[in-house]
Amino acid sequence: MVSFAEVGNDLYTGKRSIDFIGRQKVWYVVSGVLIALALVGVFARGLNFGIEFRGGSEFRVPGVTATSDYEQRAEQAMTKAGVGGNIVATVIGRDTVRVQTESAGEQTDAAKQALASTFSVSAQNISASFIGPSWGASVSQKAIQGLVIFLVLVAIFMAIYFRTWTMAVAGLVALVHDLVITVGIYALFGFEITPSSMIGFLTILGYSLYDTVVVFDKVRENTTAALTSKRSTYRDAANLAVNQTLVRSVNTTVVALLPIAAILVVGFVALGPGTLLDLSLALFVGIAVGAYSSIFIATPLLVDLRRNEHDIKELEKVVTRTTNRVSGTRTPVAAGVGAHSVSMPEGSGAVTVAPTDTTLPAGGDDAVAGAPAREVHKWAQAGPRNQPKRPPKSKR
């Protein structure tokens, strides 16, 4: 039975390898489908913003025995009090009903009395709060400003740290990928977006960036060595880096998701809607999507962005030429370019030698790297039968 540690060691050493880069079109299609579904959810169904963003009144009725018709009873009570509009009733914890409506205004006291009569509780125990829409607009504006500043700082940091703009672009695309899919999941399933959810969105961007930077750091290490030694292509070096960091990414993600999953279970079963549940839901979805993007999107996109650079194309040519020599195949040579022929009389068993290149790249595995090819002796060209006999050694 193969252990997980053994698999991780084989992936790190290259004994086993998953072709993440070669299958980048598959990953792109998967992400494209997820993003399309997310956009359909956002524009078709819309986002379910909480009362903090849209404004309105909130009533909390404690000490209520949860029944299947509590939503209908709450709606009837608010209608009786003269409060119309969209009414949303949910159960918080074990015995508290939360009722959210549009601004109750002067009907606040009447709504409390109606709820108290409907659920058979004291009106003094019912809490009422009003949230203006201007507060929600301010929160949204600050969140967008924070997101823009965050993305700008991320781009500058990655461009300076990795000394290439392509890694910054690939990292930003992965971040936007995570944000769009996470928001789309909220829209498709109708999850409520609250200020706590916004905090969760910004947090998962930081986590996704952290995972992507770790992978990119290994990519830079491997690709720099490849450009120096000429032993592997940029694509192969980057793919090895993803395999080497795969186990670490999986372990980190699982360790992060387990406690968040526990909070989600407790929140859904016991606590009900609230800050803790909103934050943990955003973190769970975002961390899972961020782990996917750092492995399947960021590095393949980086390789595609650098594919047409001069240094990368030259490296691929050199590695391909070296591989052909080691495997015994010969690259076709254009007439008159680095080739010479040795002609022998017909029937003498002569061969034509046409070397394509007489030097190997520096740092290669060949022991004679950089040395010119050996010339074929004229007697050896004609075959061993035509070689003259050596004179006997003179006796002393």
C-alpha positions as CSV (number, residue, x, y, z in Angstrom):
1,M,0.0,0.0,0.0
2,V,1.4,3.4,-1.1
3,S,1.6,5.9,1.7
4,F,0.7,9.6,1.3
5,A,4.2,10.6,2.4
6,E,5.8,8.3,-0.2
7,V,3.6,9.9,-2.9
8,G,4.6,13.4,-1.8
9,N,8.3,12.4,-1.8
10,D,8.0,11.0,-5.3
11,L,6.2,14.1,-6.6
12,Y,9.0,16.3,-5.1
13,T,11.8,14.3,-6.6
14,G,10.2,13.9,-10.0
15,K,9.7,10.1,-9.8
16,R,6.0,10.7,-10.2
17,S,4.6,13.7,-12.0
18,I,1.2,15.1,-12.8
19,D,1.1,17.1,-16.0
20,F,-0.6,20.2,-14.8
21,I,0.9,22.4,-17.5
22,G,0.1,20.1,-20.4
23,R,-3.6,19.9,-19.4
24,Q,-4.0,23.6,-19.0
25,K,-6.8,23.7,-21.6
26,V,-8.9,21.3,-19.4
27,W,-8.4,23.6,-16.3
28,Y,-9.3,26.7,-18.4
29,V,-12.5,25.0,-19.6
30,V,-13.4,24.1,-16.0
31,S,-12.8,27.6,-14.7
32,G,-14.6,29.1,-17.7
33,V,-17.7,27.0,-16.9
34,L,-17.6,28.0,-13.2
35,I,-17.1,31.7,-14.0
36,A,-20.0,31.5,-16.5
37,L,-22.3,30.0,-13.9
38,A,-21.2,32.6,-11.4
39,L,-22.0,35.5,-13.8
40,V,-25.4,33.9,-14.5
41,G,-26.1,33.8,-10.8
42,V,-24.9,37.4,-10.3
43,F,-26.8,39.0,-13.2
44,A,-29.8,36.7,-13.4
45,R,-30.6,35.9,-9.8
46,G,-28.8,38.9,-8.2
47,L,-27.1,39.1,-4.9
48,N,-28.9,38.8,-1.6
49,F,-27.6,41.8,0.3
50,G,-28.3,41.9,4.0
51,I,-30.2,44.6,5.8
52,E,-27.0,46.4,6.5
53,F,-26.7,47.2,2.8
54,R,-30.3,47.7,1.8
55,G,-31.5,49.3,5.0
56,G,-34.7,48.6,7.0
57,S,-36.0,47.4,10.4
58,E,-35.1,44.3,12.3
59,F,-37.1,42.7,15.1
60,R,-35.9,39.8,17.3
61,V,-38.4,37.7,19.2
62,P,-36.8,35.5,21.8
63,G,-38.3,32.5,23.6
64,V,-40.2,31.2,20.6
65,T,-40.7,27.5,20.1
66,A,-39.6,26.9,16.5
67,T,-42.4,25.7,14.2
68,S,-42.7,25.1,10.5
69,D,-45.0,28.0,10.0
70,Y,-43.0,30.7,11.8
71,E,-42.4,32.6,8.5
72,Q,-46.1,32.8,7.7
73,R,-47.0,33.9,11.3
74,A,-44.3,36.6,11.2
75,E,-45.6,37.9,7.8
76,Q,-49.2,38.0,9.1
77,A,-48.1,39.9,12.2
78,M,-46.2,42.5,10.2
79,T,-49.1,42.9,7.7
80,K,-51.5,43.4,10.7
81,A,-49.2,46.2,12.0
82,G,-49.3,47.9,8.7
83,V,-45.7,47.1,7.7
84,G,-45.4,46.0,4.1
85,G,-42.7,45.3,1.6
86,N,-40.3,42.3,1.6
87,I,-40.5,40.4,4.9
88,V,-37.8,37.9,5.8
89,A,-38.0,35.7,8.9
90,T,-35.3,33.3,10.1
91,V,-34.5,31.4,13.2
92,I,-31.4,32.3,15.2
93,G,-30.1,29.8,17.7
94,R,-32.7,27.6,19.3
95,D,-35.5,29.9,20.2
96,T,-35.2,33.3,18.6
97,V,-37.0,34.5,15.4
98,R,-35.5,37.3,13.5
99,V,-37.8,39.4,11.3
100,Q,-36.4,41.8,8.8
101,T,-38.6,44.3,6.9
102,E,-38.4,47.6,5.2
103,S,-38.4,50.6,7.4
104,A,-41.2,50.3,9.9
105,G,-41.0,53.9,11.0
106,E,-44.0,54.9,13.1
107,Q,-45.3,51.3,13.0
108,T,-42.4,50.0,15.1
109,D,-44.4,49.8,18.3
110,A,-47.4,48.3,16.5
111,A,-45.1,45.7,14.9
112,K,-43.7,44.7,18.3
113,Q,-47.2,44.3,19.8
114,A,-48.3,42.2,16.8
115,L,-45.3,40.0,17.0
116,A,-45.8,39.6,20.7
117,S,-49.4,38.6,20.3
118,T,-48.6,36.2,17.4
119,F,-45.8,34.3,19.2
120,S,-47.2,34.6,22.7
121,V,-44.3,36.5,24.2
122,S,-43.9,39.8,26.1
123,A,-43.6,42.9,23.9
124,Q,-40.8,44.2,26.2
125,N,-38.6,41.2,25.3
126,I,-38.8,42.0,21.6
127,S,-35.9,44.2,20.4
128,A,-36.2,46.5,17.4
129,S,-33.4,48.2,15.4
130,F,-33.4,50.4,12.4
131,I,-30.5,50.6,9.9
132,G,-30.4,53.3,7.3
133,P,-29.4,52.6,3.7
134,S,-26.7,55.2,3.8
135,W,-24.7,53.1,6.2
136,G,-24.8,50.1,3.9
137,A,-23.7,52.3,1.0
138,S,-20.8,53.6,3.0
139,V,-19.7,50.0,3.9
140,S,-19.9,49.0,0.2
141,Q,-17.9,52.0,-0.9
142,K,-15.2,51.3,1.7
143,A,-15.0,47.6,0.7
144,I,-14.6,48.5,-3.0
145,Q,-11.8,51.0,-2.1
146,G,-10.1,48.4,0.0
147,L,-10.3,45.8,-2.8
148,V,-8.8,48.2,-5.4
149,I,-5.9,49.3,-3.1
150,F,-5.3,45.6,-2.2
151,L,-5.0,44.6,-5.8
152,V,-2.7,47.5,-6.7
153,L,-0.4,46.7,-3.8
154,V,-0.4,43.0,-4.7
155,A,0.6,43.8,-8.3
156,I,3.4,46.0,-7.2
157,F,4.7,43.5,-4.7
158,M,4.7,40.6,-7.0
159,A,6.3,42.5,-9.9
160,I,9.1,43.6,-7.5
161,Y,9.6,40.3,-5.7
162,F,9.6,38.1,-8.7
163,R,11.2,40.7,-11.1
164,T,8.7,39.9,-13.9
165,W,5.3,41.4,-14.7
166,T,4.0,38.0,-16.0
167,M,3.9,36.6,-12.5
168,A,2.0,39.7,-11.2
169,V,-0.5,39.3,-14.0
170,A,-1.0,35.6,-13.4
171,G,-1.4,36.2,-9.7
172,L,-4.0,38.9,-10.2
173,V,-6.0,36.8,-12.7
174,A,-6.0,34.0,-10.1
175,L,-7.3,36.4,-7.4
176,V,-10.1,37.8,-9.6
177,H,-10.9,34.2,-10.6
178,D,-11.4,33.3,-6.9
179,L,-13.4,36.4,-6.1
180,V,-15.8,36.0,-9.1
181,I,-16.5,32.3,-8.4
182,T,-17.0,32.9,-4.6
183,V,-19.5,35.8,-5.2
184,G,-21.2,33.6,-7.9
185,I,-21.7,30.8,-5.4
186,Y,-23.3,33.3,-3.0
187,A,-25.6,34.4,-5.8
188,L,-26.6,30.9,-7.1
189,F,-27.5,29.6,-3.6
190,G,-29.0,32.8,-2.3
191,F,-26.6,33.2,0.6
192,E,-26.9,36.6,2.3
193,I,-24.1,39.1,1.9
194,T,-23.3,41.0,5.1
195,P,-20.4,43.1,6.2
196,S,-18.9,39.9,7.7
197,S,-19.1,38.3,4.3
198,M,-17.2,41.3,2.8
199,I,-14.5,40.8,5.4
200,G,-14.4,37.1,4.5
201,F,-14.0,38.0,0.8
202,L,-11.0,40.2,1.5
203,T,-9.5,37.5,3.8
204,I,-9.7,34.8,1.1
205,L,-7.9,37.0,-1.3
206,G,-5.0,37.2,1.1
207,Y,-5.0,33.4,1.6
208,S,-5.2,32.8,-2.2
209,L,-2.3,35.2,-2.7
210,Y,-0.2,33.5,0.0
211,D,-0.7,30.0,-1.7
212,T,0.1,31.4,-5.1
213,V,3.2,33.2,-4.0
214,V,4.6,29.9,-2.4
215,V,4.0,28.1,-5.7
216,F,5.5,30.9,-7.7
217,D,8.6,31.0,-5.5
218,K,9.3,27.4,-6.3
219,V,8.6,28.0,-10.0
220,R,11.1,30.8,-10.0
221,E,13.7,28.6,-8.3
222,N,13.3,25.8,-10.8
223,T,13.0,27.9,-13.9
224,T,16.1,29.9,-13.0
225,A,18.1,26.7,-12.7
226,A,16.7,25.5,-16.0
227,L,17.7,28.7,-17.8
228,T,21.2,28.3,-16.4
229,S,21.8,24.6,-16.9
230,K,19.8,24.1,-20.1
231,R,18.7,20.7,-18.8
232,S,14.9,21.1,-18.9
233,T,12.4,23.4,-20.6
234,Y,10.6,26.2,-18.8
235,R,7.4,24.3,-19.0
236,D,8.9,21.1,-17.4
237,A,10.6,23.1,-14.7
238,A,7.3,24.9,-13.8
239,N,5.4,21.7,-13.9
240,L,7.9,20.1,-11.5
241,A,7.4,23.1,-9.1
242,V,3.7,22.6,-9.0
243,N,4.2,18.9,-8.2
244,Q,6.7,19.7,-5.5
245,T,4.3,22.1,-3.8
246,L,1.2,20.0,-4.4
247,V,1.2,18.1,-1.1
248,R,2.0,21.2,0.9
249,S,-0.9,23.1,-0.7
250,V,-3.3,20.2,-0.1
251,N,-2.2,19.8,3.5
252,T,-2.5,23.6,4.2
253,T,-5.9,23.8,2.6
254,V,-7.3,20.7,4.5
255,V,-5.9,22.0,7.9
256,A,-7.5,25.4,7.2
257,L,-10.9,24.0,6.1
258,L,-11.4,21.6,8.9
259,P,-12.0,24.1,11.8
260,I,-14.0,26.4,9.4
261,A,-16.2,23.4,8.5
262,A,-16.7,22.7,12.2
263,I,-17.8,26.4,12.7
264,L,-20.2,26.1,9.8
265,V,-21.8,22.9,11.2
266,V,-22.3,24.6,14.6
267,G,-23.6,27.7,13.0
268,F,-26.2,26.0,10.8
269,V,-27.3,23.6,13.5
270,A,-27.2,25.7,16.7
271,L,-26.4,29.4,16.2
272,G,-28.2,30.2,13.0
273,P,-27.5,33.3,10.9
274,G,-25.0,35.7,12.3
275,T,-21.5,37.2,12.0
276,L,-19.8,33.9,12.8
277,L,-21.7,31.9,10.2
278,D,-21.4,34.6,7.5
279,L,-17.6,34.9,8.0
280,S,-17.0,31.2,8.1
281,L,-19.1,30.5,5.0
282,A,-17.1,33.1,2.9
283,L,-13.8,31.6,4.2
284,F,-14.7,28.0,3.4
285,V,-15.8,28.8,-0.2
286,G,-12.9,31.1,-0.9
287,I,-10.1,29.0,0.6
288,A,-11.3,26.0,-1.4
289,V,-11.4,28.0,-4.7
290,G,-8.1,29.7,-3.9
291,A,-6.4,26.3,-3.5
292,Y,-7.7,25.3,-6.9
293,S,-6.6,28.4,-8.6
294,S,-3.0,28.3,-7.2
295,I,-2.5,24.8,-8.6
296,F,-4.5,24.6,-11.8
297,I,-4.7,28.3,-13.0
298,A,-1.9,30.5,-11.8
299,T,1.2,28.5,-13.0
300,P,-0.3,27.2,-16.3
301,L,-1.3,30.8,-17.1
302,L,2.2,32.0,-16.3
303,V,3.8,29.4,-18.7
304,D,1.4,30.5,-21.4
305,L,2.3,34.2,-20.9
306,R,6.0,33.5,-21.2
307,R,5.8,30.9,-24.0
308,N,6.8,33.3,-26.8
309,E,9.7,35.0,-25.0
310,H,13.0,34.8,-26.7
311,D,14.9,33.1,-23.8
312,I,12.1,30.6,-23.3
313,K,12.0,29.6,-27.0
314,E,15.8,29.3,-27.2
315,L,15.9,27.1,-24.0
316,E,13.3,24.8,-25.6
317,K,15.4,24.5,-28.8
318,V,18.6,23.7,-26.9
319,V,16.9,21.1,-24.6
320,T,15.2,19.5,-27.6
321,R,18.5,19.2,-29.5
322,T,20.2,17.7,-26.5
323,T,17.4,15.2,-26.0
324,N,17.7,14.1,-29.6
325,R,21.4,13.4,-29.3
326,V,21.0,11.4,-26.1
327,S,18.2,9.3,-27.7
328,G,20.2,8.6,-30.8
329,T,18.0,10.6,-33.2
330,R,19.4,13.2,-35.5
331,T,17.9,16.6,-36.3
332,P,17.6,17.3,-40.0
333,V,20.3,19.8,-41.2
334,A,19.8,22.3,-44.0
335,A,22.1,21.9,-46.9
336,G,25.4,23.8,-46.5
337,V,24.7,24.7,-42.8
338,G,27.2,23.2,-40.5
339,A,27.5,19.9,-42.5
340,H,30.3,18.2,-44.4
341,S,30.6,15.0,-46.3
342,V,33.3,12.4,-46.7
343,S,33.0,10.6,-50.0
344,M,34.6,7.2,-50.7
345,P,34.8,5.1,-53.9
346,E,31.8,3.1,-54.7
347,G,31.8,-0.4,-53.1
348,S,34.4,0.5,-50.5
349,G,31.8,0.6,-47.6
350,A,32.2,4.3,-47.2
351,V,29.8,6.3,-45.1
352,T,28.8,10.0,-45.2
353,V,29.2,11.9,-42.0
354,A,27.0,15.0,-41.6
355,P,27.1,16.3,-38.0
356,T,24.5,18.9,-37.2
357,D,26.4,20.4,-34.4
358,T,29.9,19.8,-33.0
359,T,29.3,21.3,-29.6
360,L,27.0,20.6,-26.7
361,P,25.6,23.3,-24.4
362,A,27.6,24.2,-21.4
363,G,26.4,22.4,-18.3
364,G,25.0,19.4,-20.1
365,D,25.2,15.9,-18.9
366,D,27.6,14.8,-21.7
367,A,31.2,14.4,-20.5
368,V,32.6,15.9,-23.8
369,A,30.4,19.0,-23.7
370,G,32.1,21.8,-25.7
371,A,34.6,19.4,-27.4
372,P,34.7,19.1,-31.3
373,A,33.5,15.9,-32.8
374,R,36.3,13.4,-33.7
375,E,37.5,13.1,-37.3
376,V,37.2,9.7,-38.9
377,H,40.5,8.3,-40.1
378,K,40.8,7.6,-43.8
379,W,41.7,3.9,-43.2
380,A,38.8,3.4,-40.8
381,Q,36.4,4.9,-43.4
382,A,37.3,2.1,-45.8
383,G,36.7,-0.6,-43.3
384,P,39.0,-2.9,-41.2
385,R,40.0,-5.1,-44.1
386,N,41.9,-2.3,-45.9
387,Q,43.9,-1.3,-42.9
388,P,47.7,-2.1,-43.4
389,K,49.4,-4.6,-41.1
390,R,51.5,-3.1,-38.4
391,P,55.3,-3.8,-38.8
392,P,56.7,-6.3,-36.3
393,K,58.3,-5.0,-33.2
394,S,62.1,-4.9,-33.5
395,K,63.9,-7.2,-31.2
396,R,66.4,-5.8,-28.9
